């Protein structure tokens, strides 16, 4: 086991894109932490962050909480180069290299392909001027899902009431996630600047994401050759290490440097430009009838008003004792449906399930996203 290298102070980590258009520029500053330490997040607070062009004109970003620095709509000229300048609260200064404003081509199409074990989502794009050549993608994904059981009742603590299935629905929800892998593409070795069916993500046939309907919004960023090489190296160091045939870890060199101490490592690469975006939907009705989804072992328990305790022999009211808070197992139950007397519309009690089987809002929101269709 190699000794862990300790440093007197954390290295600066810079994340973000200088957005040259009308969208906000968001720069996140953090410091690396010691492997032996208890802290996992170390934001750089109180810094002075600005964007400077090659005419020595600058714009100061606005500090937000947690080491985030923003500016709402720079609308930069494509005829100049720009860089990021940072003055940390402790006095150390940093600057990125001057970079050109990259003009992003639009995404042509997003497609999905049904395979034997799931669905792959791919992107197609091209630059008719052959100026881009290097691309990076990110995506936000959202999917609709349902609980194992639909609850038609609720409890106010001592009474079971009918549930308002319009304003208090906990059966259908939406959940979102953000891409966590580095997605890159290049046409540098091709005659034409064309990207065809670049893989974005793969959805397993067993995944909850495609049980009903799935959507992804893909953002496309143009890169310089230097930025592309940085992301390739970062991908190798973070996603492709561990096997005996994998590449050895290497120094990640970005375009940000310490002005105060030229020997101090700084992590990050600041690009300048805009992004293009496109949304895709995948509806289960257009997919094969994959029926082997995992139900997580959810089951219902029956609770009745008149119940003879097998231990004490006394008549008890299970609904009062168990449906709100199970006194023996300390498990909370949510009523699902009524138990009726055979042939007579008289309620004998209710069946109920654990919250993770009944309440979809534990893992998402029951508010439909505005973009959903």
HURA-V255232 format. One record per helix or strand of 3 or more residues. SS is the DSSP state (@ for helix, = for strand). FROM is the first residue (numbers start at 1). TO is the last residue. If there is no record, write none. Layout:
((SS	FROM	TO) (SS	FROM	TO))
This chain:
((=	12	19) (=	24	31) (=	48	53) (=	58	60) (=	62	64) (@	65	67) (=	68	72) (=	81	87) (=	93	96) (=	107	115) (=	118	126) (=	134	146) (=	153	155) (=	160	162) (=	172	178) (=	183	186) (=	194	204) (@	208	210) (=	213	223) (@	225	239) (=	256	258) (=	271	273) (=	275	283) (@	284	286) (=	301	304) (@	318	322) (=	333	340) (=	347	354) (@	355	358) (@	360	362))
